Amino acid sequence: MNIITRRSIMLGSAAALAAGGAQAQIRTQAAAATAPRLPIESGATLRMLRPVKFVQPDEDVWRASAARFTAQTGVQVRIDFVGWEDINQQTAVTANTGAGPDLIVGFGDAPHIYADKLVELSDVAEYLGRKYGGWMNVAQKYGKRHGTNNWIGLPFGGTAGPMVWRKSAVQAAGFQTPPSNLAGFLDLCKKLKAAGKPAGFALGNAVGDGNGTANWLLWSHGGNLVDEEGKVAINSPATIRSLEYLKELYPSFIPGTIAWGDISNNRAYAANECWLTSNGVSLYFALKNDPATAAIAADTEHSELPHGSADSWPSAPLTLNAMVFKHSRYPNAAKAFLQFMLEADQYEPWLNANLGYWAHPLNSYRASAVWTSDPKVAIFRDSMNNKFWNGYKGPISEASGQANAEYVTVQMYAAVASGQSTPQEAAREAERRARRIFRR
């Protein structure tokens, strides 16, 4: 999702950290809370997996915090950073074999896929919620088992993908800012294409960007994969409208977006090949802190994609979500480690170091330094308060996770964009695939 050099990120991280001063404010805002009693098992050691860092300070600060936990508790913690696509596969192997890592920081719906294999985390989650101003909307959705108040995951943050656009190109096309309605946005994209400064949105099998494009198209037209009860609802008039819209929108894109992965739009935008896309905060910071692309950053703005018929920004943040497995011999040590990592002394430096890319799940961290380090990143601060999630409107479950992993909606839109299917054919095929997964 991000093409970033170590040098550019270290510069950006230093700028964010220089803002400083918010940690004390976070502490004074924290409500009185008693930490759960977690007697650490004798001889405990831990192994954890988490997705590979997207910037070096993400890993550096994470490891430094883990080392402090070891110094305070004596618990050795081995941390393995694995590829974004690999984390899902390794989580499945761990859950199904009952062996391997004690805890995994996976993506949003992973704990719901393997709920019966996990240790409940309600004591830690409730303590952190009381202390740090409560959990945000998406954090609660991904953290709690559906229909209960039982926490099976501890969300660490989420990355949203707002519109990233070049001010000079948009204004040259006759707009001060991108229109907030779907018809106006289509008009803008057509004019950008005519001016040789096209937009581009991923329609390939990309964990973040591909799913983000498909979700926005579907939800902004009032569509949804399943209904509130989890019954397949993808083949609907709203979905057909969204596919017809894409059929008209896609010709305005830079060629090749059907094959785009999570890094493709970053490359195109930085190379002056694409002038409007969607992405996390990392693209802007990479541009800003590289002298070769600083002028592009100065010309870059962020805004929400058109809401269409949705009553709020139709975006589900890609969320880091931690889980502890029942096969662990040291569940208390694992829970104590996650609690430690979400406390202000560890969490705020990590949030600032990763430049707000994994935006906070707890309300008190809205006061963190990164959010005032640059006004162009303020849009990311409430990413975890969005009202949409993968599998919307239904329960988060093993089926919703599988549908997301198999790119059911992404491939529906790609089929229409490529001309392989009509909107009606693509919706029927998505319905067929979804029924196989949801069995409803």
C-alpha positions as a Markdown table, in Angstrom:
| # | Residue | x | y | z |
|---|---|---|---|---|
| 1 | Met | 0.0 | 0.0 | 0.0 |
| 2 | Asn | 3.0 | 2.3 | 0.5 |
| 3 | Ile | 6.2 | 3.0 | -1.3 |
| 4 | Ile | 8.3 | 4.8 | 1.3 |
| 5 | Thr | 12.0 | 5.1 | 1.9 |
| 6 | Arg | 13.6 | 4.8 | 5.4 |
| 7 | Arg | 15.0 | 8.3 | 5.0 |
| 8 | Ser | 11.7 | 9.9 | 4.2 |
| 9 | Ile | 9.9 | 8.2 | 7.0 |
| 10 | Met | 12.5 | 9.0 | 9.6 |
| 11 | Leu | 12.2 | 12.7 | 8.6 |
| 12 | Gly | 8.4 | 12.5 | 8.8 |
| 13 | Ser | 8.5 | 10.7 | 12.1 |
| 14 | Ala | 10.8 | 13.2 | 13.6 |
| 15 | Ala | 8.5 | 16.0 | 12.5 |
| 16 | Ala | 5.5 | 14.3 | 14.1 |
| 17 | Leu | 7.3 | 13.6 | 17.3 |
| 18 | Ala | 8.6 | 17.2 | 17.5 |
| 19 | Ala | 5.0 | 18.3 | 18.0 |
| 20 | Gly | 5.2 | 16.6 | 21.4 |
| 21 | Gly | 3.4 | 17.5 | 24.6 |
| 22 | Ala | 0.2 | 15.6 | 24.1 |
| 23 | Gln | 1.1 | 12.6 | 26.3 |
| 24 | Ala | 0.7 | 14.5 | 29.6 |
| 25 | Gln | -2.7 | 15.8 | 28.3 |
| 26 | Ile | -3.7 | 12.2 | 27.6 |
| 27 | Arg | -2.8 | 11.2 | 31.1 |
| 28 | Thr | -4.8 | 13.9 | 32.7 |
| 29 | Gln | -7.8 | 13.1 | 30.6 |
| 30 | Ala | -7.6 | 9.4 | 31.5 |
| 31 | Ala | -10.4 | 8.4 | 33.9 |
| 32 | Ala | -9.5 | 6.5 | 37.1 |
| 33 | Ala | -9.4 | 2.8 | 36.3 |
| 34 | Thr | -8.1 | -0.3 | 38.1 |
| 35 | Ala | -6.0 | -2.6 | 36.0 |
| 36 | Pro | -7.1 | -6.2 | 35.9 |
| 37 | Arg | -5.1 | -8.6 | 38.0 |
| 38 | Leu | -3.0 | -10.7 | 35.5 |
| 39 | Pro | -0.6 | -12.8 | 37.5 |
| 40 | Ile | 2.1 | -13.7 | 34.9 |
| 41 | Glu | 2.8 | -17.4 | 34.7 |
| 42 | Ser | 6.2 | -18.6 | 36.0 |
| 43 | Gly | 8.8 | -18.9 | 33.2 |
| 44 | Ala | 6.5 | -17.3 | 30.7 |
| 45 | Thr | 7.8 | -16.5 | 27.2 |
| 46 | Leu | 5.8 | -15.2 | 24.3 |
| 47 | Arg | 5.9 | -15.3 | 20.5 |
| 48 | Met | 3.7 | -13.0 | 18.5 |
| 49 | Leu | 3.1 | -12.3 | 14.8 |
| 50 | Arg | 2.0 | -9.0 | 13.3 |
| 51 | Pro | 1.9 | -7.5 | 9.8 |
| 52 | Val | 5.1 | -6.2 | 8.5 |
| 53 | Lys | 5.9 | -2.5 | 9.2 |
| 54 | Phe | 5.0 | -0.1 | 6.5 |
| 55 | Val | 7.6 | 2.4 | 7.9 |
| 56 | Gln | 10.7 | 1.5 | 9.9 |
| 57 | Pro | 9.8 | 3.5 | 13.0 |
| 58 | Asp | 6.7 | 1.4 | 13.4 |
| 59 | Glu | 8.8 | -1.7 | 14.0 |
| 60 | Asp | 11.5 | 0.2 | 15.9 |
| 61 | Val | 9.2 | 1.7 | 18.5 |
| 62 | Trp | 7.2 | -1.6 | 18.7 |
| 63 | Arg | 10.3 | -3.6 | 19.5 |
| 64 | Ala | 11.6 | -1.0 | 22.0 |
| 65 | Ser | 8.3 | -1.1 | 23.9 |
| 66 | Ala | 8.4 | -4.9 | 23.9 |
| 67 | Ala | 11.9 | -4.7 | 25.3 |
| 68 | Arg | 10.6 | -2.5 | 28.2 |
| 69 | Phe | 7.9 | -5.1 | 28.9 |
| 70 | Thr | 10.7 | -7.7 | 29.1 |
| 71 | Ala | 12.7 | -5.5 | 31.4 |
| 72 | Gln | 9.8 | -4.9 | 33.7 |
| 73 | Thr | 8.4 | -8.5 | 33.8 |
| 74 | Gly | 11.2 | -10.8 | 32.8 |
| 75 | Val | 9.0 | -12.2 | 30.0 |
| 76 | Gln | 10.9 | -12.6 | 26.7 |
| 77 | Val | 8.9 | -11.6 | 23.7 |
| 78 | Arg | 9.7 | -12.8 | 20.2 |
| 79 | Ile | 8.1 | -10.7 | 17.5 |
| 80 | Asp | 7.9 | -11.8 | 13.9 |
| 81 | Phe | 6.8 | -9.3 | 11.2 |
| 82 | Val | 5.2 | -11.0 | 8.3 |
| 83 | Gly | 3.8 | -9.9 | 4.9 |
| 84 | Trp | 0.2 | -8.5 | 4.7 |
| 85 | Glu | -1.0 | -11.4 | 2.6 |
| 86 | Asp | 0.8 | -14.0 | 4.7 |
| 87 | Ile | -0.6 | -12.9 | 8.0 |
| 88 | Asn | -4.0 | -14.3 | 7.2 |
| 89 | Gln | -2.6 | -17.7 | 6.1 |
| 90 | Gln | -0.4 | -18.0 | 9.2 |
| 91 | Thr | -3.3 | -17.0 | 11.5 |
| 92 | Ala | -5.4 | -19.8 | 9.9 |
| 93 | Val | -2.6 | -22.4 | 10.4 |
| 94 | Thr | -2.1 | -21.3 | 14.0 |
| 95 | Ala | -5.8 | -21.5 | 14.8 |
| 96 | Asn | -6.4 | -24.8 | 13.0 |
| 97 | Thr | -3.4 | -26.6 | 14.4 |
| 98 | Gly | -3.6 | -25.2 | 17.9 |
| 99 | Ala | 0.2 | -24.6 | 17.9 |
| 100 | Gly | 2.5 | -21.7 | 17.1 |
| 101 | Pro | 2.4 | -18.1 | 18.2 |
| 102 | Asp | 0.7 | -17.2 | 21.6 |
| 103 | Leu | -0.8 | -14.0 | 20.1 |
| 104 | Ile | -1.2 | -12.5 | 16.6 |
| 105 | Val | -2.0 | -9.0 | 15.6 |
| 106 | Gly | -4.0 | -9.7 | 12.5 |
| 107 | Phe | -6.5 | -7.7 | 10.4 |
| 108 | Gly | -10.0 | -6.6 | 11.5 |
| 109 | Asp | -12.2 | -9.6 | 11.3 |
| 110 | Ala | -9.7 | -12.3 | 12.1 |
| 111 | Pro | -10.7 | -12.8 | 15.7 |
| 112 | His | -14.3 | -13.4 | 14.5 |
| 113 | Ile | -13.2 | -16.1 | 12.2 |
| 114 | Tyr | -11.4 | -18.0 | 15.0 |
| 115 | Ala | -13.5 | -16.9 | 18.0 |
| 116 | Asp | -13.7 | -20.3 | 19.6 |
| 117 | Lys | -9.9 | -20.7 | 19.5 |
| 118 | Leu | -9.3 | -17.4 | 21.4 |
| 119 | Val | -8.9 | -16.2 | 25.0 |
| 120 | Glu | -11.5 | -13.6 | 26.0 |
| 121 | Leu | -10.0 | -10.2 | 26.5 |
| 122 | Ser | -12.9 | -8.3 | 28.1 |
| 123 | Asp | -11.1 | -7.5 | 31.4 |
| 124 | Val | -8.2 | -5.8 | 29.5 |
| 125 | Ala | -10.5 | -4.1 | 27.0 |
| 126 | Glu | -12.9 | -2.7 | 29.6 |
| 127 | Tyr | -10.0 | -1.4 | 31.7 |
| 128 | Leu | -8.5 | 0.4 | 28.8 |
| 129 | Gly | -11.8 | 1.8 | 27.7 |
| 130 | Arg | -12.5 | 3.3 | 31.2 |
| 131 | Lys | -9.0 | 4.8 | 31.3 |
| 132 | Tyr | -8.7 | 6.2 | 27.8 |
| 133 | Gly | -12.1 | 7.7 | 27.1 |
| 134 | Gly | -13.8 | 4.7 | 25.6 |
| 135 | Trp | -13.4 | 2.6 | 22.5 |
| 136 | Met | -14.3 | 4.1 | 19.1 |
| 137 | Asn | -17.0 | 2.7 | 16.8 |
| 138 | Val | -15.0 | 0.4 | 14.6 |
| 139 | Ala | -12.9 | -0.8 | 17.5 |
| 140 | Gln | -16.0 | -1.9 | 19.3 |
| 141 | Lys | -17.3 | -3.6 | 16.2 |
| 142 | Tyr | -14.1 | -5.6 | 15.5 |
| 143 | Gly | -13.3 | -6.2 | 19.2 |
| 144 | Lys | -16.6 | -7.6 | 20.5 |
| 145 | Arg | -18.1 | -10.9 | 19.5 |
| 146 | His | -21.3 | -10.3 | 17.6 |
| 147 | Gly | -24.3 | -9.8 | 19.7 |
| 148 | Thr | -22.3 | -9.8 | 23.0 |
| 149 | Asn | -20.2 | -7.5 | 25.1 |
| 150 | Asn | -17.4 | -10.1 | 25.1 |
| 151 | Trp | -14.1 | -8.9 | 23.7 |
| 152 | Ile | -12.2 | -11.4 | 21.5 |
| 153 | Gly | -9.9 | -8.9 | 19.9 |
| 154 | Leu | -8.0 | -5.8 | 21.0 |
| 155 | Pro | -7.9 | -3.3 | 18.0 |
| 156 | Phe | -4.6 | -1.3 | 17.9 |
| 157 | Gly | -5.7 | 1.1 | 15.1 |
| 158 | Gly | -7.0 | 1.5 | 11.6 |
| 159 | Thr | -5.9 | 3.1 | 8.4 |
| 160 | Ala | -8.6 | 4.9 | 6.3 |
| 161 | Gly | -8.2 | 5.7 | 2.6 |
| 162 | Pro | -9.6 | 9.2 | 1.9 |
| 163 | Met | -9.3 | 10.9 | -1.5 |
| 164 | Val | -5.8 | 12.1 | -2.2 |
| 165 | Trp | -5.7 | 14.8 | -4.9 |
| 166 | Arg | -3.6 | 17.4 | -6.7 |
| 167 | Lys | -5.0 | 20.9 | -6.1 |
| 168 | Ser | -3.6 | 22.3 | -9.3 |
| 169 | Ala | -5.2 | 19.6 | -11.4 |
| 170 | Val | -8.6 | 19.8 | -9.8 |
| 171 | Gln | -8.6 | 23.6 | -10.0 |
| 172 | Ala | -7.5 | 23.6 | -13.6 |
| 173 | Ala | -10.5 | 21.3 | -14.3 |
| 174 | Gly | -12.8 | 24.0 | -13.0 |
| 175 | Phe | -13.3 | 22.9 | -9.4 |
| 176 | Gln | -12.0 | 24.4 | -6.2 |
| 177 | Thr | -12.3 | 21.0 | -4.5 |
| 178 | Pro | -13.6 | 17.6 | -5.6 |
| 179 | Pro | -17.4 | 17.6 | -5.6 |
| 180 | Ser | -19.0 | 15.8 | -2.7 |
| 181 | Asn | -21.7 | 14.2 | -4.8 |
| 182 | Leu | -21.3 | 11.2 | -7.1 |
| 183 | Ala | -22.4 | 13.0 | -10.3 |
| 184 | Gly | -20.1 | 15.9 | -9.7 |
| 185 | Phe | -17.2 | 13.5 | -8.9 |
| 186 | Leu | -17.8 | 11.7 | -12.2 |
| 187 | Asp | -17.7 | 15.0 | -14.1 |
| 188 | Leu | -14.4 | 15.9 | -12.4 |
| 189 | Cys | -12.8 | 12.6 | -13.3 |
| 190 | Lys | -13.8 | 12.9 | -16.9 |
| 191 | Lys | -12.3 | 16.4 | -17.1 |
| 192 | Leu | -9.1 | 15.3 | -15.4 |
| 193 | Lys | -8.8 | 12.5 | -18.0 |
| 194 | Ala | -9.4 | 15.0 | -20.9 |
| 195 | Ala | -6.7 | 17.2 | -19.4 |
| 196 | Gly | -4.2 | 14.3 | -19.3 |
| 197 | Lys | -4.2 | 14.2 | -15.5 |
| 198 | Pro | -6.3 | 11.2 | -14.8 |
| 199 | Ala | -7.6 | 9.7 | -11.6 |
| 200 | Gly | -6.9 | 6.1 | -10.6 |
| 201 | Phe | -8.4 | 3.7 | -8.1 |
| 202 | Ala | -7.3 | 0.1 | -7.5 |
| 203 | Leu | -9.6 | -2.7 | -8.8 |
| 204 | Gly | -7.1 | -5.5 | -8.3 |
| 205 | Asn | -6.9 | -8.0 | -5.4 |
| 206 | Ala | -5.4 | -5.6 | -3.0 |
| 207 | Val | -6.0 | -6.1 | 0.7 |
| 208 | Gly | -6.4 | -2.4 | 1.4 |
| 209 | Asp | -6.9 | -0.4 | -1.8 |
| 210 | Gly | -8.9 | -2.9 | -3.8 |
| 211 | Asn | -11.3 | -3.6 | -1.1 |
| 212 | Gly | -11.5 | 0.1 | -0.3 |
| 213 | Thr | -12.5 | 1.0 | -3.8 |
| 214 | Ala | -15.2 | -1.7 | -4.0 |
| 215 | Asn | -16.6 | -0.9 | -0.6 |
| 216 | Trp | -16.9 | 2.8 | -1.4 |
| 217 | Leu | -18.7 | 2.1 | -4.7 |
| 218 | Leu | -21.1 | -0.3 | -3.1 |
| 219 | Trp | -21.9 | 1.6 | 0.1 |
| 220 | Ser | -22.1 | 5.0 | -1.5 |
| 221 | His | -25.0 | 3.7 | -3.7 |
| 222 | Gly | -26.8 | 2.1 | -0.8 |
| 223 | Gly | -25.7 | -1.4 | -1.5 |
| 224 | Asn | -24.4 | -4.1 | 0.9 |
| 225 | Leu | -23.0 | -7.6 | 0.7 |
| 226 | Val | -25.4 | -9.0 | 3.3 |
| 227 | Asp | -28.3 | -7.7 | 5.4 |
| 228 | Glu | -28.4 | -7.2 | 9.1 |
| 229 | Glu | -29.1 | -10.9 | 9.7 |
| 230 | Gly | -26.2 | -12.0 | 7.4 |
| 231 | Lys | -28.4 | -13.0 | 4.5 |
| 232 | Val | -26.8 | -12.4 | 1.1 |
| 233 | Ala | -28.1 | -9.1 | -0.4 |
| 234 | Ile | -25.5 | -8.2 | -3.0 |
| 235 | Asn | -27.7 | -8.7 | -6.1 |
| 236 | Ser | -29.8 | -5.6 | -5.6 |
| 237 | Pro | -30.9 | -2.5 | -7.6 |
| 238 | Ala | -28.4 | -0.4 | -5.5 |
| 239 | Thr | -25.5 | -2.7 | -6.5 |
| 240 | Ile | -26.6 | -2.5 | -10.1 |
| 241 | Arg | -26.5 | 1.3 | -9.9 |
| 242 | Ser | -23.0 | 1.2 | -8.4 |
| 243 | Leu | -21.8 | -1.0 | -11.3 |
| 244 | Glu | -23.4 | 1.2 | -13.9 |
| 245 | Tyr | -21.7 | 4.2 | -12.2 |
| 246 | Leu | -18.3 | 2.4 | -12.4 |
| 247 | Lys | -18.9 | 1.5 | -16.0 |
| 248 | Glu | -19.0 | 5.2 | -16.7 |
| 249 | Leu | -16.3 | 6.2 | -14.3 |
| 250 | Tyr | -13.7 | 3.6 | -15.2 |
| 251 | Pro | -12.8 | 5.0 | -18.6 |
| 252 | Ser | -11.6 | 8.2 | -16.9 |
| 253 | Phe | -8.9 | 6.2 | -14.9 |
| 254 | Ile | -5.3 | 5.8 | -15.8 |
| 255 | Pro | -5.0 | 2.5 | -17.7 |
| 256 | Gly | -4.2 | -0.7 | -15.7 |
| 257 | Thr | -6.0 | -0.2 | -12.4 |
| 258 | Ile | -7.7 | -3.6 | -12.7 |
| 259 | Ala | -4.3 | -5.1 | -12.0 |
| 260 | Trp | -3.2 | -2.6 | -9.3 |
| 261 | Gly | -2.0 | -3.9 | -6.0 |
| 262 | Asp | -1.6 | -2.0 | -2.8 |
| 263 | Ile | 1.5 | -0.1 | -3.9 |
| 264 | Ser | 0.5 | 0.7 | -7.5 |
| 265 | Asn | -1.3 | 4.0 | -6.9 |
| 266 | Asn | 1.5 | 5.3 | -4.8 |
| 267 | Arg | 4.0 | 4.8 | -7.6 |
| 268 | Ala | 1.7 | 6.4 | -10.2 |
| 269 | Tyr | 0.8 | 9.4 | -8.0 |
| 270 | Ala | 4.5 | 10.1 | -7.1 |
| 271 | Ala | 5.4 | 9.8 | -10.8 |
| 272 | Asn | 2.8 | 12.4 | -11.9 |
| 273 | Glu | 0.9 | 9.7 | -13.8 |
| 274 | Cys | -2.2 | 9.8 | -11.5 |
| 275 | Trp | -3.6 | 13.0 | -10.0 |
| 276 | Leu | -6.4 | 11.7 | -7.8 |
| 277 | Thr | -6.6 | 8.5 | -5.9 |
| 278 | Ser | -7.3 | 7.2 | -2.4 |
| 279 | Asn | -4.7 | 6.2 | 0.2 |
| 280 | Gly | -3.6 | 6.2 | 3.8 |
| 281 | Val | -1.5 | 9.0 | 5.3 |
| 282 | Ser | 1.8 | 7.4 | 4.3 |
| 283 | Leu | 1.7 | 8.5 | 0.7 |
| 284 | Tyr | 1.5 | 12.2 | 1.7 |
| 285 | Phe | 4.3 | 11.9 | 4.2 |
| 286 | Ala | 6.6 | 10.1 | 1.8 |
| 287 | Leu | 6.1 | 12.8 | -0.8 |
| 288 | Lys | 6.5 | 15.6 | 1.8 |
| 289 | Asn | 9.8 | 14.3 | 3.2 |
| 290 | Asp | 11.5 | 13.5 | -0.1 |
| 291 | Pro | 13.0 | 16.6 | -1.8 |
| 292 | Ala | 12.3 | 15.1 | -5.2 |
| 293 | Thr | 8.6 | 15.0 | -4.5 |
| 294 | Ala | 8.1 | 17.8 | -1.9 |
| 295 | Ala | 6.4 | 19.9 | -4.6 |
| 296 | Ile | 3.8 | 17.2 | -5.2 |
| 297 | Ala | 3.1 | 17.0 | -1.4 |
| 298 | Ala | 2.6 | 20.8 | -1.3 |
| 299 | Asp | 0.0 | 20.4 | -4.1 |
| 300 | Thr | -1.7 | 17.5 | -2.4 |
| 301 | Glu | -4.9 | 17.6 | -0.4 |
| 302 | His | -7.1 | 15.0 | 1.4 |
| 303 | Ser | -10.9 | 14.8 | 1.5 |
| 304 | Glu | -13.6 | 12.2 | 2.0 |
| 305 | Leu | -14.8 | 10.3 | -1.0 |
| 306 | Pro | -18.4 | 11.2 | -2.0 |
| 307 | His | -20.9 | 9.8 | 0.4 |
| 308 | Gly | -23.6 | 9.3 | -2.2 |
| 309 | Ser | -26.7 | 7.9 | -0.4 |
| 310 | Ala | -24.7 | 7.0 | 2.7 |
| 311 | Asp | -25.2 | 9.2 | 5.8 |
| 312 | Ser | -21.5 | 9.2 | 6.6 |
| 313 | Trp | -18.2 | 8.5 | 5.0 |
| 314 | Pro | -18.6 | 5.0 | 3.4 |
| 315 | Ser | -15.2 | 3.7 | 4.4 |
| 316 | Ala | -14.1 | 0.8 | 6.6 |
| 317 | Pro | -10.6 | 1.3 | 8.1 |
| 318 | Leu | -8.2 | -1.5 | 7.6 |
| 319 | Thr | -7.7 | -2.4 | 11.3 |
| 320 | Leu | -5.0 | -4.1 | 13.3 |
| 321 | Asn | -6.7 | -6.5 | 15.7 |
| 322 | Ala | -4.8 | -8.5 | 18.4 |
| 323 | Met | -5.9 | -11.9 | 19.6 |
| 324 | Val | -4.6 | -14.4 | 22.1 |
| 325 | Phe | -4.9 | -18.2 | 21.4 |
| 326 | Lys | -6.2 | -20.7 | 23.9 |
| 327 | His | -3.3 | -23.0 | 23.1 |
| 328 | Ser | -0.9 | -20.5 | 24.7 |
| 329 | Arg | 0.6 | -21.7 | 27.9 |
| 330 | Tyr | 0.9 | -18.1 | 29.1 |
| 331 | Pro | -2.4 | -16.4 | 28.5 |
| 332 | Asn | -2.0 | -13.9 | 31.4 |
| 333 | Ala | 1.5 | -12.9 | 30.1 |
| 334 | Ala | 0.0 | -12.4 | 26.6 |
| 335 | Lys | -2.9 | -10.2 | 27.9 |
| 336 | Ala | -0.5 | -8.2 | 30.1 |
| 337 | Phe | 1.7 | -7.6 | 27.1 |
| 338 | Leu | -1.2 | -6.3 | 25.0 |
| 339 | Gln | -2.4 | -4.1 | 27.8 |
| 340 | Phe | 1.1 | -2.7 | 28.2 |
| 341 | Met | 1.4 | -1.9 | 24.5 |
| 342 | Leu | -1.9 | 0.1 | 24.6 |
| 343 | Glu | -1.0 | 2.2 | 27.6 |
| 344 | Ala | 0.0 | 5.8 | 26.9 |
| 345 | Asp | 3.7 | 5.4 | 27.6 |
| 346 | Gln | 4.0 | 2.9 | 24.8 |
| 347 | Tyr | 1.0 | 3.6 | 22.5 |
| 348 | Glu | 1.4 | 7.4 | 22.0 |
| 349 | Pro | 5.1 | 7.2 | 20.9 |
| 350 | Trp | 4.2 | 4.4 | 18.5 |
| 351 | Leu | 1.2 | 6.3 | 17.1 |
| 352 | Asn | 3.4 | 9.3 | 16.5 |
| 353 | Ala | 6.2 | 7.3 | 15.0 |
| 354 | Asn | 3.9 | 5.6 | 12.5 |
| 355 | Leu | 2.6 | 9.0 | 11.5 |
| 356 | Gly | -1.0 | 8.2 | 12.5 |
| 357 | Tyr | -1.2 | 5.6 | 9.7 |
| 358 | Trp | -2.7 | 3.2 | 12.3 |
| 359 | Ala | -5.1 | 5.7 | 13.8 |
| 360 | His | -6.0 | 5.2 | 17.4 |
| 361 | Pro | -8.9 | 3.1 | 18.7 |
| 362 | Leu | -9.3 | 4.8 | 22.0 |
| 363 | Asn | -10.8 | 8.3 | 22.3 |
| 364 | Ser | -8.2 | 9.9 | 24.5 |
| 365 | Tyr | -5.5 | 9.5 | 21.9 |
| 366 | Arg | -7.2 | 12.1 | 19.8 |
| 367 | Ala | -4.9 | 14.5 | 21.7 |
| 368 | Ser | -1.7 | 12.9 | 20.4 |
| 369 | Ala | 0.9 | 15.1 | 18.9 |
| 370 | Val | 0.7 | 13.7 | 15.4 |
| 371 | Trp | -2.8 | 15.1 | 14.8 |
| 372 | Thr | -1.6 | 18.6 | 15.2 |
| 373 | Ser | 1.7 | 18.1 | 13.4 |
| 374 | Asp | 0.2 | 18.9 | 10.0 |
| 375 | Pro | -3.3 | 20.1 | 9.2 |
| 376 | Lys | -3.4 | 17.9 | 6.1 |
| 377 | Val | -3.5 | 14.7 | 8.3 |
| 378 | Ala | -6.4 | 15.8 | 10.6 |
| 379 | Ile | -8.8 | 13.9 | 8.4 |
| 380 | Phe | -7.3 | 10.6 | 9.6 |
| 381 | Arg | -7.8 | 11.3 | 13.3 |
| 382 | Asp | -11.3 | 9.8 | 13.5 |
| 383 | Ser | -10.8 | 6.9 | 11.1 |
| 384 | Met | -11.9 | 4.4 | 13.8 |
| 385 | Asn | -15.2 | 6.3 | 14.3 |
| 386 | Asn | -16.5 | 5.4 | 10.9 |
| 387 | Lys | -19.8 | 3.5 | 10.8 |
| 388 | Phe | -18.9 | 0.9 | 8.2 |
| 389 | Trp | -17.0 | -2.4 | 8.4 |
| 390 | Asn | -16.0 | -5.2 | 6.1 |
| 391 | Gly | -19.2 | -7.3 | 5.7 |
| 392 | Tyr | -21.5 | -4.4 | 6.3 |
| 393 | Lys | -24.5 | -4.6 | 7.2 |
| 394 | Gly | -24.2 | -8.1 | 8.7 |
| 395 | Pro | -22.4 | -9.7 | 11.6 |
| 396 | Ile | -18.6 | -10.0 | 11.4 |
| 397 | Ser | -18.1 | -13.7 | 11.1 |
| 398 | Glu | -16.0 | -16.4 | 9.5 |
| 399 | Ala | -18.1 | -16.0 | 6.3 |
| 400 | Ser | -17.7 | -12.2 | 6.1 |
| 401 | Gly | -13.9 | -12.7 | 6.5 |
| 402 | Gln | -13.8 | -15.3 | 3.8 |
| 403 | Ala | -15.8 | -13.1 | 1.4 |
| 404 | Asn | -13.3 | -10.3 | 2.0 |
| 405 | Ala | -10.3 | -12.5 | 1.6 |
| 406 | Glu | -11.7 | -13.9 | -1.7 |
| 407 | Tyr | -12.4 | -10.4 | -3.1 |
| 408 | Val | -16.0 | -11.2 | -3.9 |
| 409 | Thr | -17.0 | -7.5 | -4.3 |
| 410 | Val | -13.6 | -6.4 | -5.8 |
| 411 | Gln | -13.9 | -9.0 | -8.6 |
| 412 | Met | -17.5 | -8.0 | -9.2 |
| 413 | Tyr | -16.5 | -4.5 | -10.0 |
| 414 | Ala | -13.4 | -5.5 | -12.0 |
| 415 | Ala | -15.5 | -7.8 | -14.2 |
| 416 | Val | -17.6 | -4.8 | -15.2 |
| 417 | Ala | -14.7 | -2.4 | -15.6 |
| 418 | Ser | -12.9 | -4.9 | -17.9 |
| 419 | Gly | -16.0 | -5.4 | -20.0 |
| 420 | Gln | -16.1 | -9.1 | -19.2 |
| 421 | Ser | -19.6 | -8.9 | -17.6 |
| 422 | Thr | -22.6 | -6.7 | -17.7 |
| 423 | Pro | -23.6 | -5.2 | -14.3 |
| 424 | Gln | -26.4 | -7.7 | -14.0 |
| 425 | Glu | -24.1 | -10.7 | -14.8 |
| 426 | Ala | -21.5 | -9.5 | -12.3 |
| 427 | Ala | -24.0 | -9.0 | -9.5 |
| 428 | Arg | -25.4 | -12.5 | -10.1 |
| 429 | Glu | -21.9 | -14.0 | -10.0 |
| 430 | Ala | -21.1 | -12.2 | -6.8 |
| 431 | Glu | -24.4 | -13.4 | -5.3 |
| 432 | Arg | -23.5 | -17.0 | -6.3 |
| 433 | Arg | -20.1 | -16.8 | -4.7 |
| 434 | Ala | -21.5 | -15.1 | -1.6 |
| 435 | Arg | -24.2 | -17.7 | -1.1 |
| 436 | Arg | -21.6 | -20.4 | -1.3 |
| 437 | Ile | -19.7 | -18.7 | 1.5 |
| 438 | Phe | -22.6 | -17.5 | 3.7 |
| 439 | Arg | -24.8 | -20.5 | 2.9 |
| 440 | Arg | -27.8 | -18.1 | 3.1 |
